[in-house]
């Protein structure tokens, strides 16, 4: 069954019902509020502007480059204070299938709704790339709708599982505090993924997360297994390795593209991570 596609340019005055094959919506909205149905699991991605959702008594903000995963349940209200462009993907839902096999089914730890950065997962990056293409060329919507439904339905469990593991790592007694900490840490992690071409200081990350440097360093490692600086260094080295493997760039060019002061600094960091200097590693990849 094909996924429907449409363009939404006015706020919804009443929730809409279930679409068996799923639905993809490009939203281009002026400031206002919509009454949004949630008959099936859905993802709501913001490209420009921002949105705030009132879901089961919780107020949840979604910023550009983030997406909200919302489990099926009671309707909610979405409000944008400025002009907003985004994408909504209503996933197919079989009422005969148990909730925890359709999505995470209102997991007691994650809750019914969770915000994630598009940059921190493969499915998030794919969703963001498709959303950008559809926003620029809406005629691609019908063509990409089925692909998006298929890929997101299969892959959304990975970032949800990672988020659950991160929350489990946060040894905080109060559930609402744990969820809020995860939201702030995920925002900082998304920022690191967006800026893998330069160094980012702990102070800058702490400002993005709205935490002190001490608490950011402590909770980030508890959630993601590495300190923020180590996590970001690995992202930059991954980028360096990808550029070297693609060929066409010198080690000096790659150092500049990943925010290292010179090729010597990159070479030292690269050798510690990969066991070889960059030029030897790249030559071995091209020879294999």
PyMOL commands that set and color helices and strands:
alter all, ss='L'
color gray80, all
select helices_A, chain A and resi 99-102+118-120+122-136+138-169+175-194+202-209+213-224+228-246+251-257+263-274+278-287
alter helices_A, ss='H'
color red, helices_A
select strands_A, chain A and resi 4-8+23-29+32-36+42-48+50-55+58-63+66-70+76-80+84-90+113-117
alter strands_A, ss='S'
color yellow, strands_A
deselect
rebuild
show_as cartoon
